[in-house]
Amino acid sequence: MGKFLAVLNGAADNADKVKLTEQQQSEFMNAWAAWAQKNEHALIDPGAPLFRKKLVTAQGAEDFTDSKTGYAIVEAETHEDAARLFSDHPHIALMPGNSIEVLECPPVPS
């Protein structure tokens, strides 16, 4: 089994985020919970939102913004299997243009 990091990317700008009603947010959270339950066999870490970001370089740390809104970590036989786990993730349907990157996390060489 391999380990894979899923990075959720949001296409909405701040104005679009405000347009979500409380009911839409609740429906999304219910859909996410149903997705997580359906895929609990593969979830190593169900993930969390990504807020307050710092970019650290040799020059120091500074705030930054990007489209990454959340993450999850799953276990699957293949990269394709891991990607399939996210094919019906509710994040994709929340806003047009939302996407999920699925990255393989191979073991660290010893």
C-alpha positions as CSV (number, residue, x, y, z in Angstrom):
1,M,0.0,0.0,0.0
2,G,1.2,3.5,-0.8
3,K,0.5,6.8,1.0
4,F,-0.9,9.7,-0.9
5,L,-1.4,13.4,0.0
6,A,-4.5,15.1,-1.4
7,V,-4.4,18.9,-1.6
8,L,-7.7,20.6,-2.2
9,N,-7.6,23.7,-4.3
10,G,-10.4,26.3,-4.2
11,A,-11.2,28.3,-7.3
12,A,-13.5,30.7,-5.4
13,D,-12.4,34.2,-4.6
14,N,-13.5,35.8,-1.3
15,A,-16.7,37.2,-2.9
16,D,-17.7,33.7,-4.0
17,K,-17.0,32.3,-0.5
18,V,-19.4,34.9,1.0
19,K,-22.2,33.7,-1.3
20,L,-22.4,30.3,0.3
21,T,-25.4,30.2,2.6
22,E,-25.4,28.5,6.0
23,Q,-27.5,25.7,4.5
24,Q,-25.0,25.2,1.6
25,Q,-22.2,25.0,4.1
26,S,-24.1,22.5,6.2
27,E,-24.9,20.4,3.1
28,F,-21.2,20.5,2.1
29,M,-20.1,19.3,5.6
30,N,-22.7,16.5,5.5
31,A,-21.5,15.5,2.0
32,W,-17.9,15.5,3.2
33,A,-18.8,13.4,6.3
34,A,-20.6,10.9,4.0
35,W,-17.5,10.8,1.7
36,A,-15.2,10.3,4.7
37,Q,-17.3,7.5,6.0
38,K,-17.5,5.8,2.6
39,N,-13.7,5.9,2.3
40,E,-12.7,5.4,6.0
41,H,-10.9,2.2,5.0
42,A,-8.3,4.3,3.1
43,L,-8.1,7.5,5.3
44,I,-4.9,7.8,7.2
45,D,-5.7,11.4,8.1
46,P,-9.1,12.9,7.0
47,G,-7.5,16.2,6.8
48,A,-8.4,19.8,7.7
49,P,-8.7,23.2,6.2
50,L,-5.5,25.2,5.5
51,F,-5.5,28.7,6.9
52,R,-2.9,31.4,7.9
53,K,0.0,30.5,5.7
54,K,3.6,31.3,6.1
55,L,6.3,30.9,3.4
56,V,9.7,30.2,5.0
57,T,12.9,30.9,3.1
58,A,16.5,31.7,4.0
59,Q,15.4,35.3,4.2
60,G,12.7,34.6,6.9
61,A,9.0,33.9,7.0
62,E,6.2,35.9,5.4
63,D,2.5,35.5,5.0
64,F,1.2,34.3,1.6
65,T,-2.0,33.3,-0.1
66,D,-2.7,30.6,-2.6
67,S,-5.6,28.3,-3.7
68,K,-4.9,25.4,-1.4
69,T,-7.8,25.1,1.0
70,G,-7.4,21.7,2.7
71,Y,-5.7,18.3,2.7
72,A,-6.2,14.6,3.4
73,I,-3.9,11.6,3.5
74,V,-5.0,8.3,2.1
75,E,-3.6,4.8,1.6
76,A,-4.1,3.0,-1.7
77,E,-2.6,0.2,-3.8
78,T,-1.8,2.6,-6.7
79,H,-1.7,6.3,-7.5
80,E,-4.7,5.8,-9.8
81,D,-6.6,4.1,-7.0
82,A,-5.8,7.0,-4.7
83,A,-7.0,9.5,-7.4
84,R,-10.3,7.5,-7.8
85,L,-11.0,7.9,-4.1
86,F,-11.4,11.7,-4.7
87,S,-13.4,11.5,-8.0
88,D,-16.6,12.0,-6.1
89,H,-15.3,14.2,-3.3
90,P,-17.8,17.0,-2.5
91,H,-15.1,19.7,-2.7
92,I,-15.0,19.3,-6.5
93,A,-18.7,20.1,-6.9
94,L,-18.7,23.0,-4.3
95,M,-17.5,25.6,-6.7
96,P,-16.7,25.5,-10.5
97,G,-13.0,25.1,-11.0
98,N,-12.3,23.4,-7.7
99,S,-9.7,20.6,-7.9
100,I,-7.8,18.1,-5.9
101,E,-4.1,17.3,-6.4
102,V,-3.2,13.7,-5.4
103,L,0.5,13.3,-4.8
104,E,2.4,10.1,-4.0
105,C,4.4,10.1,-0.7
106,P,7.0,7.3,-1.2
107,P,8.9,6.1,1.9
108,V,12.0,8.1,2.8
109,P,15.1,6.3,1.6
110,S,17.2,5.0,4.4
